[in-house]
Amino acid sequence: MTQTTNRFFDEIGRLMNDAAGAAQGAKREFDTVLRNQAEKFLRDMDLVKREEFEVVKDMARLAREENEALKARIAALEAKLGGA
């Protein structure tokens, strides 16, 4: 009886171990599929990368600064012409 009981528990333990391994494998597979779908979704949205956004933002800032400098220069020239 003791040997039969031990074999029964050994089989139950092996079965539980196999089930845990299968569950981990299924979780890894699910995570991989989910990650791939999320990456595909983000790629399809055609989002701008952060680095590209920062470059364009800096370009816009420089253009605004140049525009303001040109406005001031034009105003000074107009004032000079108006005063003459």
C-alpha positions as CSV (number, residue, x, y, z in Angstrom):
1,M,0.0,0.0,0.0
2,T,2.8,2.4,0.9
3,Q,4.5,1.9,-2.5
4,T,1.3,2.4,-4.3
5,T,0.5,5.6,-2.4
6,N,4.0,7.0,-3.1
7,R,3.7,6.2,-6.8
8,F,0.3,7.9,-6.9
9,F,1.8,11.1,-5.2
10,D,4.8,10.9,-7.6
11,E,2.5,10.8,-10.6
12,I,0.4,13.7,-9.2
13,G,3.5,15.7,-8.5
14,R,4.8,15.1,-12.0
15,L,1.4,16.0,-13.5
16,M,1.4,19.3,-11.5
17,N,4.9,20.0,-12.6
18,D,4.1,19.4,-16.2
19,A,1.0,21.6,-15.9
20,A,3.0,24.4,-14.4
21,G,5.5,24.2,-17.2
22,A,2.7,24.2,-19.8
23,A,1.2,27.3,-18.1
24,Q,4.5,29.1,-18.2
25,G,4.9,28.3,-21.9
26,A,1.4,29.5,-22.6
27,K,2.1,32.7,-20.7
28,R,5.3,33.3,-22.7
29,E,3.4,32.7,-25.9
30,F,0.6,35.0,-24.9
31,D,3.1,37.8,-23.9
32,T,4.9,37.4,-27.3
33,V,1.7,37.6,-29.3
34,L,0.5,40.6,-27.2
35,R,3.8,42.4,-27.6
36,N,3.8,41.8,-31.4
37,Q,0.3,43.0,-31.8
38,A,1.0,46.2,-29.7
39,E,4.1,46.9,-31.8
40,K,2.1,46.4,-35.0
41,F,-0.7,48.7,-33.7
42,L,1.8,51.5,-32.8
43,R,3.6,51.1,-36.2
44,D,0.3,51.3,-38.1
45,M,-0.7,54.5,-36.2
46,D,2.3,56.3,-37.9
47,L,3.4,58.0,-34.7
48,V,6.3,60.4,-34.7
49,K,9.4,59.3,-32.8
50,R,10.3,61.5,-29.8
51,E,13.7,62.4,-31.3
52,E,12.1,63.5,-34.6
53,F,9.5,65.6,-32.6
54,E,12.3,67.3,-30.6
55,V,14.2,68.2,-33.8
56,V,11.1,69.7,-35.5
57,K,10.3,71.6,-32.2
58,D,13.8,73.1,-32.2
59,M,13.5,74.1,-35.8
60,A,10.2,75.8,-35.1
61,R,11.7,77.6,-32.2
62,L,14.6,78.9,-34.2
63,A,12.3,80.0,-37.0
64,R,10.1,81.9,-34.5
65,E,13.3,83.6,-33.1
66,E,14.5,84.5,-36.5
67,N,11.0,85.8,-37.4
68,E,11.0,88.0,-34.3
69,A,14.5,89.4,-35.1
70,L,13.4,90.2,-38.7
71,K,10.3,91.9,-37.4
72,A,12.4,94.1,-35.1
73,R,14.8,94.9,-37.9
74,I,11.9,95.9,-40.3
75,A,10.4,98.0,-37.5
76,A,13.7,99.8,-37.0
77,L,14.2,100.4,-40.7
78,E,10.6,101.7,-41.1
79,A,11.2,104.0,-38.1
80,K,14.4,105.2,-39.6
81,L,12.7,105.9,-43.0
82,G,9.7,107.5,-41.4
83,G,11.9,109.8,-39.3
84,A,14.0,111.0,-42.3
